Amino acid sequence: MENINKFAHNIITWYNFVMINGINGLFKTTQNRLIVFGLLSTTIVMVCLTCFAVSKIHKNLDVGYKNFGQIISKTLAIESVEITKDIPELSKYDTLRSHSLSILGSNDDIAFIEFKAQDGKTIYSSKEDYANRANHAKIVVSSPMQLKNGIESKNVGSVIVGLSGTIISAITDTTTTSLIMVFALTWGLIVLVMLAQTILSTKELKVLQDGVKKISSGTFGVKVESQGMTKEVKQLFDAFNDMSTKLHQFEEQNIGQLTLEKNKLEAVLACIANGVVVCDNYDNVILVNEHAQQLLDVKPSEILKTKIQQYCDTNGELCFKDRIEQFKDTPLDVMEQRPLAFNIEVNQRVIKAVMSPMFSGNRDYVGYIIVLIDVTKEMEMDNLRSHFISNVSHELRTPVTVLRSYIDTLYNYGNDFDFNTQKEFIGVMNQEIIRLNRMVNDILDFSRYESQNVKLEKTKQDIMPVIEDVVDEMKVLASEHNLTISVMKEPDLPEIPFNKDSIRRVIANIVSNAIKYSPDGKRIKIRAERARVGDYVEVSVEDQGQGIAPEYLDKVFDRFFRVENNTHTIKGTGLGLHLVKISVEKHHQGQVFVQSKVGEGSTFGFRLPINPPKVEDDEPQDEMPKKTEDEVQEVQDLASSNNGNDGWEISFEKR
């Protein structure tokens, strides 16, 4: 009813506007006015008839619905008397409640049922169980509960029933909808008849209207035929065609410029080394470059036009959701000055995401950009650097603590010790100083070997004396663990060019590692031979230690890397094998290798070219300092200070 009234009001308002402004509008003729007046009159009559019919039907339905409710209440009153007349008073509540709930469960139109005694006291009310449902009652009816005793009837209470009006509302809506549809259909037919007449009388304007619609939809360059038109209309059509042609020319120029700018933007994004994800103001991904697809491990079809919050990382978590909420809760000027940065993990890679707002030329907020940077290597280097600092600190603290303790003891109580005790103290101090010196040299050599301006002086010589010197140097350390070292040399091993001090340190690092990680009483084998592949001399050191897991073999030569587990708990800087790799590969054009099986042992080695390629250096380079004779003598003195060669064997075997 309300919708029909509004529609009629709009029709009347429209007609008044047309009649008042008809002189300057389309309805300036008497014929058109009569058509509109006839349409309006028909509409008003149909609306009035419809309103009257709907009102009459509603009134009859309301009366019938109240009678329906009265019948229900009377039926409930009779049933309630019958089911409660032979039961105790205490059981009436449960009986009436069970009966009421069954009725309410099978009929949605009943809002509540309430039983009252003769004195007005409520026996049971379904409002206790269906409070919300009872609030929707529109019609309330009641009937007395009468207990018949023969001819006489006794009033024992009353039944009150509340009806929600669901059925009557549905019937009313259906009736109203049907009437409105009939009205709309009839009115539409009348309009179609009038529209057909209008089309015939306004053919010229219709043609122009079609052209205007095409232009408004973006189809520029469309032209309308002006043949057979009046002079004034033809001039109008010619002006329209001229405007359409100019718009088409402007469109072509504009599209070409936009296409060029788009291609430039896509080319720039494709060349950016970092990943870029562009989202609009509704969090939809509208642009993603190839590097971002690789970092996020997605295809364009999987991420474009989707919500970025729905992306899941390796752990299945919505890694962008909370951060985007934080981004939106922060003022844009703050985000513009300090973009939001956070890390996510995808396929065991750590990706740094930097989120910043995006503005149009008018400084209107249109979305945000997420820049993705792969920082896996940086994170690994930070972790390795932390371990390195921790290891170096521990390694430096041990000799410094020993030196301080022994020096303090000698300083305060030196006169109380005999000569042998003082000599023993000085010997321990000398060992710790040598250990400290080696550690500092490792760190300094690492820095110098990494430099681009370092050149090692190489001479062509036999590598066996260097191996023998290292074995002699390691004699004391090996004897402490009851280890046996055997050295095997291939006959007629050629001389090769190398830096003696550098390769000596390489061999010493490998052999010392073999001693550290070998169980007591085992054997270490050193081989010097021609490589089976390539023109190289190969030196390998084989131990019988616990071995290295396969997943660590590719990393053992990385700087700061150490295998830390229940077996490998020996402290160190993590630079030894990295120095081996730099010295052999960078400064000698050689190769390093490792072979290992867990539980069987490891073999570390290197290959030096017999005839290395000549490298021309245009820039002057620094030379590595040679180890002084005093340093070498210190090591030899330390080795000879231990009398006896228990568990030590040096043998040179030919194959």
C-alpha angles and dihedrals in degrees: 000000000000092000092052092051091051091049092050091048091053091050092052092047091049092049093050090051092050094047093048096045097030094107092067095031140066092280097064095120126084090232093059091046091053090049092051092045091051091048091048093047092050090048093050093049092049091047092051092048091048093049092049093048093047092048092050093047092048091051094050092045091052092052092047091047092053090050089050090054091048090053091050092050092049092048091050091048092054094044093047092052091050096050096043104039096087100038130086120264093249092058096049093083094056092043094050091043093051091047093048094048091052090053093046091049093055099041121049093185093070108084098187144344122213129185121200131187124234091266091056096255115140113246095184136346126189087215085086090063102028105032096154092046092052091055090065095061111130101171125039122192132171138196132190121251108228125187111208117215105183107300096345125078125209123205108229100169143302142270121225118197126190119203122203095206094231093138096045091047091052092048091047093049092048092049093046092047092049093051092047091050091051090048092047092048093049092045090047092054091052090048091050091054092049091043091054090055091047092050091053092050096043102042093132094054090046092058090050091046091056090052092050091050091053091051092047089053091055100261099132122183095043116146132201125217114249099184115122093017128125119263096257093046092047090055089050091050092048091052089049092051091049091051091048092052093051091048090052092052091049091049093054092051092046095047091049091053093046091048090051092050091047091051090049091051093048091048091051093048091048091053095049110107092215127067117261126198118183119199129185127228090278095054093254115145106239101167136020127170126222096258091054089051089054094047094047092039094229138125122237091248090055097054109023115099091010130112110267089216088068093065113111126205127218091286092053092250126137093245096179100043101081093038093053090051089051089048092052093046090056120081113258094235090057092048090048092054096039113023117210112258128190140149130245131183122228123170093344091308123119110224123191112214121201115192122195133166123259123220135190125234088272091053092253114151108246103165140294142279126228116203114200120205124184104228097166094116092046091051091048091049091049090052092046091047090052091051090047093053090047092049094045091048090052093045092049094045094056099058092037091053092048092047092048092049095048095042091048091050093049092045095052102030105019093117091057093060127079123237096266092052091049090048090050091051091049090048092054090047090050091052092051091048090052090048091049091047091052092051093050090047090053091054093045092045090050090055093045096044090052091054117102093219099061120110123182119215109234130195128187108251147134115281096208097081089055091052091048092050091052091049090051090049092051094047095101095046092049094047091055088063096038091242126161120217121198123189120203123190130190113232119256093016106182124236116254134194114253143136106262098211093046096048090042089058091046092055092042092053093050095045093045090052090051090052094046095052099038119098117241116278096023130124131248119203123203118192130189114188145130113281116253090225122043133000097295142123109230126208118187135177117204123194135180097227130129094284131223127276115250094244091062099047094088092051105044092094094049117110117263091006117138131170104232117187140117090295104035101058097131111124124238145139096257091233102100100085091036089057088050091054095046094046095048102037103030102035102028102030088235137130135249125205142176133199122186144162122195109251095012106066142253138270119209122183150142140219125221121197116246092212106021119195115260115254117206114210116197096185124066112257135201120246124229112250116248121240107261121242089243091059092049091047090051090056093046092048090051091050094049093046090080110077117212133031103236111174093000124126130169115187132169111209129185122216 
